[in-house]
Amino acid sequence: AAAAALGLLPLGKTQSPESLLDIAARKVAEKWPFQRVEERFERIPEPVQRRIVYWSFPRSEREICMYSSFNTGAEDPVAGPGGAA
């Protein structure tokens, strides 16, 4: 928004401020797992649930790879050193 005010964005390109719902959902997702939120609060409106779930998942490709990797550094005991089971 400040960049638009300074004329740094191309004409017709403006940024809208983040909604209060998104800000609050992002902060909740940063602090608590969604399961804990569901257990703690009896009624959570559907749009709020969707935004918390959205912000609960990693954004960057690097974070997605880090959290989706099951490699612990040890060889798979079932497959053995050759990789075949």
PyMOL Python script that loads the backbone (N, CA, C, O; Angstrom):
from pymol import cmd

cmd.read_pdbstr("""\
ATOM      1  N   ALA A   1       0.831  -1.181   0.000  1.00  0.00           N
ATOM      2  CA  ALA A   1       0.000   0.000   0.000  1.00  0.00           C
ATOM      3  C   ALA A   1       0.876   1.245   0.000  1.00  0.00           C
ATOM      4  O   ALA A   1       0.576   2.220  -0.688  1.00  0.00           O
ATOM      5  N   ALA A   2       1.971   1.211   0.780  1.00  0.00           N
ATOM      6  CA  ALA A   2       2.869   2.362   0.821  1.00  0.00           C
ATOM      7  C   ALA A   2       3.559   2.549  -0.522  1.00  0.00           C
ATOM      8  O   ALA A   2       3.774   3.676  -0.969  1.00  0.00           O
ATOM      9  N   ALA A   3       3.910   1.413  -1.175  1.00  0.00           N
ATOM     10  CA  ALA A   3       4.557   1.489  -2.482  1.00  0.00           C
ATOM     11  C   ALA A   3       3.620   2.109  -3.503  1.00  0.00           C
ATOM     12  O   ALA A   3       4.059   2.877  -4.359  1.00  0.00           O
ATOM     13  N   ALA A   4       2.334   1.786  -3.424  1.00  0.00           N
ATOM     14  CA  ALA A   4       1.358   2.370  -4.343  1.00  0.00           C
ATOM     15  C   ALA A   4       1.226   3.865  -4.091  1.00  0.00           C
ATOM     16  O   ALA A   4       1.088   4.648  -5.030  1.00  0.00           O
ATOM     17  N   ALA A   5       1.269   4.258  -2.831  1.00  0.00           N
ATOM     18  CA  ALA A   5       1.166   5.672  -2.485  1.00  0.00           C
ATOM     19  C   ALA A   5       2.362   6.452  -3.004  1.00  0.00           C
ATOM     20  O   ALA A   5       2.240   7.626  -3.356  1.00  0.00           O
ATOM     21  N   LEU A   6       3.520   5.799  -3.051  1.00  0.00           N
ATOM     22  CA  LEU A   6       4.722   6.464  -3.541  1.00  0.00           C
ATOM     23  C   LEU A   6       4.842   6.396  -5.058  1.00  0.00           C
ATOM     24  O   LEU A   6       5.769   6.963  -5.637  1.00  0.00           O
ATOM     25  N   GLY A   7       3.910   5.706  -5.699  1.00  0.00           N
ATOM     26  CA  GLY A   7       3.950   5.588  -7.143  1.00  0.00           C
ATOM     27  C   GLY A   7       4.946   4.559  -7.636  1.00  0.00           C
ATOM     28  O   GLY A   7       5.397   4.656  -8.778  1.00  0.00           O
ATOM     29  N   LEU A   8       5.312   3.575  -6.821  1.00  0.00           N
ATOM     30  CA  LEU A   8       6.295   2.575  -7.209  1.00  0.00           C
ATOM     31  C   LEU A   8       5.680   1.384  -7.942  1.00  0.00           C
ATOM     32  O   LEU A   8       6.398   0.613  -8.577  1.00  0.00           O
ATOM     33  N   LEU A   9       4.368   1.229  -7.860  1.00  0.00           N
ATOM     34  CA  LEU A   9       3.694   0.151  -8.572  1.00  0.00           C
ATOM     35  C   LEU A   9       3.190   0.679  -9.914  1.00  0.00           C
ATOM     36  O   LEU A   9       2.856   1.858 -10.030  1.00  0.00           O
ATOM     37  N   PRO A  10       3.134  -0.188 -10.927  1.00  0.00           N
ATOM     38  CA  PRO A  10       2.602   0.251 -12.218  1.00  0.00           C
ATOM     39  C   PRO A  10       1.168   0.744 -12.069  1.00  0.00           C
ATOM     40  O   PRO A  10       0.451   0.323 -11.161  1.00  0.00           O
ATOM     41  N   LEU A  11       0.756   1.634 -12.961  1.00  0.00           N
ATOM     42  CA  LEU A  11      -0.602   2.168 -12.907  1.00  0.00           C
ATOM     43  C   LEU A  11      -1.619   1.044 -12.985  1.00  0.00           C
ATOM     44  O   LEU A  11      -1.445   0.101 -13.756  1.00  0.00           O
ATOM     45  N   GLY A  12      -2.668   1.136 -12.200  1.00  0.00           N
ATOM     46  CA  GLY A  12      -3.699   0.124 -12.177  1.00  0.00           C
ATOM     47  C   GLY A  12      -3.382  -1.065 -11.275  1.00  0.00           C
ATOM     48  O   GLY A  12      -4.246  -1.915 -11.057  1.00  0.00           O
ATOM     49  N   LYS A  13      -2.173  -1.141 -10.751  1.00  0.00           N
ATOM     50  CA  LYS A  13      -1.786  -2.245  -9.868  1.00  0.00           C
ATOM     51  C   LYS A  13      -1.720  -1.717  -8.435  1.00  0.00           C
ATOM     52  O   LYS A  13      -0.832  -0.940  -8.083  1.00  0.00           O
ATOM     53  N   THR A  14      -2.665  -2.148  -7.628  1.00  0.00           N
ATOM     54  CA  THR A  14      -2.656  -1.749  -6.221  1.00  0.00           C
ATOM     55  C   THR A  14      -2.730  -3.001  -5.364  1.00  0.00           C
ATOM     56  O   THR A  14      -3.225  -4.039  -5.802  1.00  0.00           O
ATOM     57  N   GLN A  15      -2.245  -2.896  -4.168  1.00  0.00           N
ATOM     58  CA  GLN A  15      -2.335  -3.997  -3.227  1.00  0.00           C
ATOM     59  C   GLN A  15      -3.396  -3.654  -2.203  1.00  0.00           C
ATOM     60  O   GLN A  15      -3.447  -2.539  -1.685  1.00  0.00           O
ATOM     61  N   SER A  16      -4.249  -4.637  -1.918  1.00  0.00           N
ATOM     62  CA  SER A  16      -5.251  -4.395  -0.887  1.00  0.00           C
ATOM     63  C   SER A  16      -4.706  -4.918   0.430  1.00  0.00           C
ATOM     64  O   SER A  16      -3.947  -5.887   0.444  1.00  0.00           O
ATOM     65  N   PRO A  17      -5.081  -4.294   1.529  1.00  0.00           N
ATOM     66  CA  PRO A  17      -4.584  -4.763   2.831  1.00  0.00           C
ATOM     67  C   PRO A  17      -5.149  -6.135   3.163  1.00  0.00           C
ATOM     68  O   PRO A  17      -6.228  -6.510   2.705  1.00  0.00           O
ATOM     69  N   GLU A  18      -4.404  -6.866   3.957  1.00  0.00           N
ATOM     70  CA  GLU A  18      -4.825  -8.196   4.392  1.00  0.00           C
ATOM     71  C   GLU A  18      -6.061  -8.062   5.285  1.00  0.00           C
ATOM     72  O   GLU A  18      -6.162  -7.129   6.081  1.00  0.00           O
ATOM     73  N   SER A  19      -6.990  -8.995   5.145  1.00  0.00           N
ATOM     74  CA  SER A  19      -8.206  -8.934   5.958  1.00  0.00           C
ATOM     75  C   SER A  19      -7.887  -9.311   7.406  1.00  0.00           C
ATOM     76  O   SER A  19      -6.918 -10.018   7.682  1.00  0.00           O
ATOM     77  N   LEU A  20      -8.710  -8.832   8.304  1.00  0.00           N
ATOM     78  CA  LEU A  20      -8.555  -9.150   9.719  1.00  0.00           C
ATOM     79  C   LEU A  20      -8.698 -10.663   9.938  1.00  0.00           C
ATOM     80  O   LEU A  20      -8.011 -11.235  10.785  1.00  0.00           O
ATOM     81  N   LEU A  21      -9.588 -11.307   9.178  1.00  0.00           N
ATOM     82  CA  LEU A  21      -9.755 -12.757   9.263  1.00  0.00           C
ATOM     83  C   LEU A  21      -8.455 -13.464   8.909  1.00  0.00           C
ATOM     84  O   LEU A  21      -8.044 -14.384   9.617  1.00  0.00           O
ATOM     85  N   ASP A  22      -7.799 -13.053   7.827  1.00  0.00           N
ATOM     86  CA  ASP A  22      -6.539 -13.687   7.430  1.00  0.00           C
ATOM     87  C   ASP A  22      -5.430 -13.452   8.448  1.00  0.00           C
ATOM     88  O   ASP A  22      -4.655 -14.360   8.750  1.00  0.00           O
ATOM     89  N   ILE A  23      -5.355 -12.259   8.966  1.00  0.00           N
ATOM     90  CA  ILE A  23      -4.323 -11.952   9.959  1.00  0.00           C
ATOM     91  C   ILE A  23      -4.518 -12.824  11.204  1.00  0.00           C
ATOM     92  O   ILE A  23      -3.570 -13.424  11.710  1.00  0.00           O
ATOM     93  N   ALA A  24      -5.765 -12.883  11.688  1.00  0.00           N
ATOM     94  CA  ALA A  24      -6.054 -13.657  12.897  1.00  0.00           C
ATOM     95  C   ALA A  24      -5.841 -15.159  12.649  1.00  0.00           C
ATOM     96  O   ALA A  24      -5.269 -15.849  13.493  1.00  0.00           O
ATOM     97  N   ALA A  25      -6.296 -15.662  11.500  1.00  0.00           N
ATOM     98  CA  ALA A  25      -6.140 -17.082  11.188  1.00  0.00           C
ATOM     99  C   ALA A  25      -4.668 -17.448  11.060  1.00  0.00           C
ATOM    100  O   ALA A  25      -4.256 -18.518  11.508  1.00  0.00           O
ATOM    101  N   ARG A  26      -3.874 -16.575  10.456  1.00  0.00           N
ATOM    102  CA  ARG A  26      -2.436 -16.842  10.315  1.00  0.00           C
ATOM    103  C   ARG A  26      -1.767 -16.908  11.681  1.00  0.00           C
ATOM    104  O   ARG A  26      -0.940 -17.787  11.922  1.00  0.00           O
ATOM    105  N   LYS A  27      -2.114 -15.993  12.572  1.00  0.00           N
ATOM    106  CA  LYS A  27      -1.530 -15.984  13.918  1.00  0.00           C
ATOM    107  C   LYS A  27      -1.923 -17.227  14.705  1.00  0.00           C
ATOM    108  O   LYS A  27      -1.094 -17.799  15.413  1.00  0.00           O
ATOM    109  N   VAL A  28      -3.179 -17.650  14.589  1.00  0.00           N
ATOM    110  CA  VAL A  28      -3.627 -18.873  15.264  1.00  0.00           C
ATOM    111  C   VAL A  28      -2.857 -20.069  14.721  1.00  0.00           C
ATOM    112  O   VAL A  28      -2.368 -20.898  15.488  1.00  0.00           O
ATOM    113  N   ALA A  29      -2.750 -20.159  13.388  1.00  0.00           N
ATOM    114  CA  ALA A  29      -2.058 -21.289  12.754  1.00  0.00           C
ATOM    115  C   ALA A  29      -0.579 -21.334  13.117  1.00  0.00           C
ATOM    116  O   ALA A  29       0.013 -22.412  13.163  1.00  0.00           O
ATOM    117  N   GLU A  30       0.026 -20.174  13.374  1.00  0.00           N
ATOM    118  CA  GLU A  30       1.437 -20.137  13.768  1.00  0.00           C
ATOM    119  C   GLU A  30       1.642 -20.678  15.176  1.00  0.00           C
ATOM    120  O   GLU A  30       2.710 -21.204  15.487  1.00  0.00           O
ATOM    121  N   LYS A  31       0.628 -20.553  16.029  1.00  0.00           N
ATOM    122  CA  LYS A  31       0.770 -20.903  17.447  1.00  0.00           C
ATOM    123  C   LYS A  31       0.262 -22.299  17.807  1.00  0.00           C
ATOM    124  O   LYS A  31       0.870 -22.987  18.628  1.00  0.00           O
ATOM    125  N   TRP A  32      -0.862 -22.726  17.191  1.00  0.00           N
ATOM    126  CA  TRP A  32      -1.507 -23.954  17.617  1.00  0.00           C
ATOM    127  C   TRP A  32      -1.826 -24.856  16.436  1.00  0.00           C
ATOM    128  O   TRP A  32      -2.155 -24.365  15.357  1.00  0.00           O
ATOM    129  N   PRO A  33      -1.734 -26.182  16.625  1.00  0.00           N
ATOM    130  CA  PRO A  33      -2.216 -27.108  15.593  1.00  0.00           C
ATOM    131  C   PRO A  33      -3.737 -27.000  15.487  1.00  0.00           C
ATOM    132  O   PRO A  33      -4.418 -26.714  16.472  1.00  0.00           O
ATOM    133  N   PHE A  34      -4.258 -27.231  14.286  1.00  0.00           N
ATOM    134  CA  PHE A  34      -5.705 -27.090  14.081  1.00  0.00           C
ATOM    135  C   PHE A  34      -6.495 -28.024  14.986  1.00  0.00           C
ATOM    136  O   PHE A  34      -7.579 -27.666  15.447  1.00  0.00           O
ATOM    137  N   GLN A  35      -5.976 -29.196  15.241  1.00  0.00           N
ATOM    138  CA  GLN A  35      -6.675 -30.153  16.115  1.00  0.00           C
ATOM    139  C   GLN A  35      -6.903 -29.550  17.497  1.00  0.00           C
ATOM    140  O   GLN A  35      -7.973 -29.729  18.078  1.00  0.00           O
ATOM    141  N   ARG A  36      -5.926 -28.847  18.023  1.00  0.00           N
ATOM    142  CA  ARG A  36      -6.073 -28.226  19.336  1.00  0.00           C
ATOM    143  C   ARG A  36      -7.121 -27.111  19.300  1.00  0.00           C
ATOM    144  O   ARG A  36      -7.876 -26.929  20.255  1.00  0.00           O
ATOM    145  N   VAL A  37      -7.159 -26.376  18.201  1.00  0.00           N
ATOM    146  CA  VAL A  37      -8.169 -25.310  18.056  1.00  0.00           C
ATOM    147  C   VAL A  37      -9.564 -25.936  18.057  1.00  0.00           C
ATOM    148  O   VAL A  37     -10.473 -25.439  18.723  1.00  0.00           O
ATOM    149  N   GLU A  38      -9.728 -27.036  17.303  1.00  0.00           N
ATOM    150  CA  GLU A  38     -11.030 -27.716  17.253  1.00  0.00           C
ATOM    151  C   GLU A  38     -11.456 -28.232  18.625  1.00  0.00           C
ATOM    152  O   GLU A  38     -12.629 -28.153  18.988  1.00  0.00           O
ATOM    153  N   GLU A  39     -10.493 -28.762  19.386  1.00  0.00           N
ATOM    154  CA  GLU A  39     -10.809 -29.301  20.710  1.00  0.00           C
ATOM    155  C   GLU A  39     -11.149 -28.194  21.702  1.00  0.00           C
ATOM    156  O   GLU A  39     -12.002 -28.374  22.570  1.00  0.00           O
ATOM    157  N   ARG A  40     -10.491 -27.067  21.576  1.00  0.00           N
ATOM    158  CA  ARG A  40     -10.624 -25.980  22.550  1.00  0.00           C
ATOM    159  C   ARG A  40     -11.920 -25.193  22.386  1.00  0.00           C
ATOM    160  O   ARG A  40     -12.543 -24.796  23.370  1.00  0.00           O
ATOM    161  N   PHE A  41     -12.320 -24.972  21.136  1.00  0.00           N
ATOM    162  CA  PHE A  41     -13.489 -24.130  20.878  1.00  0.00           C
ATOM    163  C   PHE A  41     -14.639 -24.975  20.352  1.00  0.00           C
ATOM    164  O   PHE A  41     -14.476 -25.783  19.439  1.00  0.00           O
ATOM    165  N   GLU A  42     -15.812 -24.765  20.956  1.00  0.00           N
ATOM    166  CA  GLU A  42     -16.975 -25.575  20.621  1.00  0.00           C
ATOM    167  C   GLU A  42     -17.490 -25.286  19.218  1.00  0.00           C
ATOM    168  O   GLU A  42     -17.779 -26.215  18.463  1.00  0.00           O
ATOM    169  N   ARG A  43     -17.607 -24.020  18.861  1.00  0.00           N
ATOM    170  CA  ARG A  43     -18.143 -23.648  17.548  1.00  0.00           C
ATOM    171  C   ARG A  43     -17.182 -22.693  16.859  1.00  0.00           C
ATOM    172  O   ARG A  43     -16.866 -21.619  17.373  1.00  0.00           O
ATOM    173  N   ILE A  44     -16.726 -23.108  15.686  1.00  0.00           N
ATOM    174  CA  ILE A  44     -15.850 -22.269  14.872  1.00  0.00           C
ATOM    175  C   ILE A  44     -16.544 -22.103  13.525  1.00  0.00           C
ATOM    176  O   ILE A  44     -16.809 -23.097  12.849  1.00  0.00           O
ATOM    177  N   PRO A  45     -16.843 -20.872  13.122  1.00  0.00           N
ATOM    178  CA  PRO A  45     -17.514 -20.684  11.831  1.00  0.00           C
ATOM    179  C   PRO A  45     -16.681 -21.266  10.681  1.00  0.00           C
ATOM    180  O   PRO A  45     -15.451 -21.217  10.700  1.00  0.00           O
ATOM    181  N   GLU A  46     -17.377 -21.813   9.687  1.00  0.00           N
ATOM    182  CA  GLU A  46     -16.737 -22.472   8.553  1.00  0.00           C
ATOM    183  C   GLU A  46     -15.673 -21.600   7.856  1.00  0.00           C
ATOM    184  O   GLU A  46     -14.585 -22.101   7.573  1.00  0.00           O
ATOM    185  N   PRO A  47     -15.950 -20.317   7.570  1.00  0.00           N
ATOM    186  CA  PRO A  47     -14.914 -19.507   6.916  1.00  0.00           C
ATOM    187  C   PRO A  47     -13.647 -19.354   7.769  1.00  0.00           C
ATOM    188  O   PRO A  47     -12.538 -19.297   7.238  1.00  0.00           O
ATOM    189  N   VAL A  48     -13.821 -19.290   9.070  1.00  0.00           N
ATOM    190  CA  VAL A  48     -12.671 -19.183   9.971  1.00  0.00           C
ATOM    191  C   VAL A  48     -11.879 -20.485   9.944  1.00  0.00           C
ATOM    192  O   VAL A  48     -10.650 -20.462   9.891  1.00  0.00           O
ATOM    193  N   GLN A  49     -12.571 -21.611   9.981  1.00  0.00           N
ATOM    194  CA  GLN A  49     -11.896 -22.907   9.909  1.00  0.00           C
ATOM    195  C   GLN A  49     -11.072 -23.017   8.632  1.00  0.00           C
ATOM    196  O   GLN A  49      -9.920 -23.450   8.662  1.00  0.00           O
ATOM    197  N   ARG A  50     -11.670 -22.624   7.510  1.00  0.00           N
ATOM    198  CA  ARG A  50     -10.962 -22.719   6.223  1.00  0.00           C
ATOM    199  C   ARG A  50      -9.691 -21.886   6.206  1.00  0.00           C
ATOM    200  O   ARG A  50      -8.666 -22.336   5.694  1.00  0.00           O
ATOM    201  N   ARG A  51      -9.740 -20.681   6.755  1.00  0.00           N
ATOM    202  CA  ARG A  51      -8.555 -19.802   6.736  1.00  0.00           C
ATOM    203  C   ARG A  51      -7.478 -20.324   7.682  1.00  0.00           C
ATOM    204  O   ARG A  51      -6.292 -20.229   7.364  1.00  0.00           O
ATOM    205  N   ILE A  52      -7.856 -20.869   8.832  1.00  0.00           N
ATOM    206  CA  ILE A  52      -6.861 -21.436   9.755  1.00  0.00           C
ATOM    207  C   ILE A  52      -6.175 -22.627   9.091  1.00  0.00           C
ATOM    208  O   ILE A  52      -4.952 -22.755   9.147  1.00  0.00           O
ATOM    209  N   VAL A  53      -6.965 -23.499   8.462  1.00  0.00           N
ATOM    210  CA  VAL A  53      -6.386 -24.652   7.772  1.00  0.00           C
ATOM    211  C   VAL A  53      -5.459 -24.176   6.654  1.00  0.00           C
ATOM    212  O   VAL A  53      -4.365 -24.715   6.485  1.00  0.00           O
ATOM    213  N   TYR A  54      -5.891 -23.172   5.892  1.00  0.00           N
ATOM    214  CA  TYR A  54      -5.063 -22.635   4.807  1.00  0.00           C
ATOM    215  C   TYR A  54      -3.706 -22.176   5.336  1.00  0.00           C
ATOM    216  O   TYR A  54      -2.673 -22.508   4.756  1.00  0.00           O
ATOM    217  N   TRP A  55      -3.701 -21.425   6.418  1.00  0.00           N
ATOM    218  CA  TRP A  55      -2.453 -20.889   6.962  1.00  0.00           C
ATOM    219  C   TRP A  55      -1.658 -21.927   7.752  1.00  0.00           C
ATOM    220  O   TRP A  55      -0.513 -21.668   8.123  1.00  0.00           O
ATOM    221  N   SER A  56      -2.244 -23.096   8.015  1.00  0.00           N
ATOM    222  CA  SER A  56      -1.537 -24.138   8.764  1.00  0.00           C
ATOM    223  C   SER A  56      -0.496 -24.876   7.922  1.00  0.00           C
ATOM    224  O   SER A  56       0.392 -25.531   8.466  1.00  0.00           O
ATOM    225  N   PHE A  57      -0.602 -24.772   6.611  1.00  0.00           N
ATOM    226  CA  PHE A  57       0.310 -25.494   5.733  1.00  0.00           C
ATOM    227  C   PHE A  57       1.437 -24.591   5.255  1.00  0.00           C
ATOM    228  O   PHE A  57       1.245 -23.384   5.103  1.00  0.00           O
ATOM    229  N   PRO A  58       2.615 -25.170   5.016  1.00  0.00           N
ATOM    230  CA  PRO A  58       3.764 -24.370   4.574  1.00  0.00           C
ATOM    231  C   PRO A  58       3.513 -23.726   3.211  1.00  0.00           C
ATOM    232  O   PRO A  58       2.760 -24.255   2.393  1.00  0.00           O
ATOM    233  N   ARG A  59       4.145 -22.592   2.981  1.00  0.00           N
ATOM    234  CA  ARG A  59       3.956 -21.818   1.760  1.00  0.00           C
ATOM    235  C   ARG A  59       5.045 -22.062   0.721  1.00  0.00           C
ATOM    236  O   ARG A  59       4.746 -22.177  -0.468  1.00  0.00           O
ATOM    237  N   SER A  60       6.294 -22.141   1.147  1.00  0.00           N
ATOM    238  CA  SER A  60       7.387 -22.217   0.182  1.00  0.00           C
ATOM    239  C   SER A  60       7.672 -23.665  -0.210  1.00  0.00           C
ATOM    240  O   SER A  60       7.395 -24.592   0.551  1.00  0.00           O
ATOM    241  N   GLU A  61       8.225 -23.844  -1.400  1.00  0.00           N
ATOM    242  CA  GLU A  61       8.562 -25.178  -1.870  1.00  0.00           C
ATOM    243  C   GLU A  61       9.564 -25.848  -0.942  1.00  0.00           C
ATOM    244  O   GLU A  61       9.483 -27.053  -0.704  1.00  0.00           O
ATOM    245  N   ARG A  62      10.498 -25.081  -0.421  1.00  0.00           N
ATOM    246  CA  ARG A  62      11.507 -25.617   0.504  1.00  0.00           C
ATOM    247  C   ARG A  62      10.857 -26.168   1.772  1.00  0.00           C
ATOM    248  O   ARG A  62      11.209 -27.258   2.222  1.00  0.00           O
ATOM    249  N   GLU A  63       9.911 -25.423   2.350  1.00  0.00           N
ATOM    250  CA  GLU A  63       9.224 -25.886   3.558  1.00  0.00           C
ATOM    251  C   GLU A  63       8.361 -27.109   3.274  1.00  0.00           C
ATOM    252  O   GLU A  63       8.277 -28.015   4.103  1.00  0.00           O
ATOM    253  N   ILE A  64       7.722 -27.142   2.114  1.00  0.00           N
ATOM    254  CA  ILE A  64       6.891 -28.286   1.754  1.00  0.00           C
ATOM    255  C   ILE A  64       7.763 -29.537   1.649  1.00  0.00           C
ATOM    256  O   ILE A  64       7.392 -30.596   2.155  1.00  0.00           O
ATOM    257  N   CYS A  65       8.906 -29.420   1.002  1.00  0.00           N
ATOM    258  CA  CYS A  65       9.816 -30.559   0.876  1.00  0.00           C
ATOM    259  C   CYS A  65      10.326 -31.004   2.242  1.00  0.00           C
ATOM    260  O   CYS A  65      10.438 -32.200   2.511  1.00  0.00           O
ATOM    261  N   MET A  66      10.634 -30.036   3.101  1.00  0.00           N
ATOM    262  CA  MET A  66      11.158 -30.363   4.421  1.00  0.00           C
ATOM    263  C   MET A  66      10.117 -31.136   5.245  1.00  0.00           C
ATOM    264  O   MET A  66      10.450 -32.126   5.896  1.00  0.00           O
ATOM    265  N   TYR A  67       8.867 -30.684   5.212  1.00  0.00           N
ATOM    266  CA  TYR A  67       7.837 -31.321   6.022  1.00  0.00           C
ATOM    267  C   TYR A  67       7.294 -32.590   5.397  1.00  0.00           C
ATOM    268  O   TYR A  67       6.720 -33.416   6.106  1.00  0.00           O
ATOM    269  N   SER A  68       7.455 -32.774   4.093  1.00  0.00           N
ATOM    270  CA  SER A  68       6.906 -33.954   3.446  1.00  0.00           C
ATOM    271  C   SER A  68       7.935 -35.073   3.317  1.00  0.00           C
ATOM    272  O   SER A  68       7.601 -36.165   2.858  1.00  0.00           O
ATOM    273  N   SER A  69       9.173 -34.818   3.712  1.00  0.00           N
ATOM    274  CA  SER A  69      10.221 -35.827   3.597  1.00  0.00           C
ATOM    275  C   SER A  69      10.161 -36.778   4.781  1.00  0.00           C
ATOM    276  O   SER A  69      10.118 -36.358   5.937  1.00  0.00           O
ATOM    277  N   PHE A  70      10.161 -38.070   4.469  1.00  0.00           N
ATOM    278  CA  PHE A  70      10.152 -39.079   5.525  1.00  0.00           C
ATOM    279  C   PHE A  70      11.546 -39.636   5.760  1.00  0.00           C
ATOM    280  O   PHE A  70      11.718 -40.531   6.587  1.00  0.00           O
ATOM    281  N   ASN A  71      12.532 -39.130   5.058  1.00  0.00           N
ATOM    282  CA  ASN A  71      13.903 -39.611   5.190  1.00  0.00           C
ATOM    283  C   ASN A  71      14.476 -39.124   6.515  1.00  0.00           C
ATOM    284  O   ASN A  71      14.566 -37.921   6.760  1.00  0.00           O
ATOM    285  N   THR A  72      14.862 -40.069   7.365  1.00  0.00           N
ATOM    286  CA  THR A  72      15.414 -39.708   8.673  1.00  0.00           C
ATOM    287  C   THR A  72      16.927 -39.781   8.678  1.00  0.00           C
ATOM    288  O   THR A  72      17.566 -39.524   9.698  1.00  0.00           O
ATOM    289  N   GLY A  73      17.503 -40.134   7.533  1.00  0.00           N
ATOM    290  CA  GLY A  73      18.951 -40.259   7.463  1.00  0.00           C
ATOM    291  C   GLY A  73      19.415 -41.683   7.650  1.00  0.00           C
ATOM    292  O   GLY A  73      20.555 -42.003   7.313  1.00  0.00           O
ATOM    293  N   ALA A  74      18.567 -42.549   8.176  1.00  0.00           N
ATOM    294  CA  ALA A  74      18.916 -43.961   8.374  1.00  0.00           C
ATOM    295  C   ALA A  74      18.388 -44.760   7.190  1.00  0.00           C
ATOM    296  O   ALA A  74      17.408 -44.380   6.549  1.00  0.00           O
ATOM    297  N   GLU A  75      19.056 -45.873   6.917  1.00  0.00           N
ATOM    298  CA  GLU A  75      18.591 -46.736   5.833  1.00  0.00           C
ATOM    299  C   GLU A  75      17.292 -47.415   6.240  1.00  0.00           C
ATOM    300  O   GLU A  75      17.057 -47.685   7.418  1.00  0.00           O
ATOM    301  N   ASP A  76      16.459 -47.683   5.252  1.00  0.00           N
ATOM    302  CA  ASP A  76      15.195 -48.354   5.500  1.00  0.00           C
ATOM    303  C   ASP A  76      15.483 -49.797   5.907  1.00  0.00           C
ATOM    304  O   ASP A  76      16.031 -50.548   5.100  1.00  0.00           O
ATOM    305  N   PRO A  77      15.135 -50.218   7.131  1.00  0.00           N
ATOM    306  CA  PRO A  77      15.454 -51.570   7.582  1.00  0.00           C
ATOM    307  C   PRO A  77      14.709 -52.647   6.792  1.00  0.00           C
ATOM    308  O   PRO A  77      15.170 -53.786   6.718  1.00  0.00           O
ATOM    309  N   VAL A  78      13.558 -52.298   6.199  1.00  0.00           N
ATOM    310  CA  VAL A  78      12.802 -53.280   5.441  1.00  0.00           C
ATOM    311  C   VAL A  78      13.448 -53.499   4.083  1.00  0.00           C
ATOM    312  O   VAL A  78      13.575 -54.636   3.629  1.00  0.00           O
ATOM    313  N   ALA A  79      13.862 -52.405   3.426  1.00  0.00           N
ATOM    314  CA  ALA A  79      14.420 -52.511   2.089  1.00  0.00           C
ATOM    315  C   ALA A  79      15.854 -53.010   2.115  1.00  0.00           C
ATOM    316  O   ALA A  79      16.283 -53.683   1.178  1.00  0.00           O
ATOM    317  N   GLY A  80      16.595 -52.704   3.147  1.00  0.00           N
ATOM    318  CA  GLY A  80      17.993 -53.116   3.231  1.00  0.00           C
ATOM    319  C   GLY A  80      18.875 -52.201   2.414  1.00  0.00           C
ATOM    320  O   GLY A  80      18.382 -51.258   1.794  1.00  0.00           O
ATOM    321  N   PRO A  81      20.184 -52.463   2.400  1.00  0.00           N
ATOM    322  CA  PRO A  81      21.128 -51.571   1.741  1.00  0.00           C
ATOM    323  C   PRO A  81      20.955 -51.500   0.233  1.00  0.00           C
ATOM    324  O   PRO A  81      21.288 -50.477  -0.363  1.00  0.00           O
ATOM    325  N   GLY A  82      20.444 -52.551  -0.408  1.00  0.00           N
ATOM    326  CA  GLY A  82      20.287 -52.531  -1.870  1.00  0.00           C
ATOM    327  C   GLY A  82      19.047 -51.782  -2.318  1.00  0.00           C
ATOM    328  O   GLY A  82      18.921 -51.465  -3.501  1.00  0.00           O
ATOM    329  N   GLY A  83      18.136 -51.494  -1.417  1.00  0.00           N
ATOM    330  CA  GLY A  83      16.938 -50.754  -1.738  1.00  0.00           C
ATOM    331  C   GLY A  83      15.768 -51.650  -2.133  1.00  0.00           C
ATOM    332  O   GLY A  83      14.636 -51.172  -2.204  1.00  0.00           O
ATOM    333  N   ALA A  84      16.007 -52.931  -2.391  1.00  0.00           N
ATOM    334  CA  ALA A  84      14.910 -53.835  -2.763  1.00  0.00           C
ATOM    335  C   ALA A  84      14.448 -54.613  -1.542  1.00  0.00           C
ATOM    336  O   ALA A  84      15.250 -55.035  -0.709  1.00  0.00           O
ATOM    337  N   ALA A  85      13.148 -54.789  -1.458  1.00  0.00           N
ATOM    338  CA  ALA A  85      12.599 -55.513  -0.304  1.00  0.00           C
ATOM    339  C   ALA A  85      12.580 -56.997  -0.534  1.00  0.00           C
ATOM    340  O   ALA A  85      12.149 -57.752   0.337  1.00  0.00           O
TER     341      ALA A  85
END
""", "prot")
cmd.dss("prot")
cmd.show_as("cartoon", "prot")
cmd.util.cbc("prot")
cmd.orient("prot")
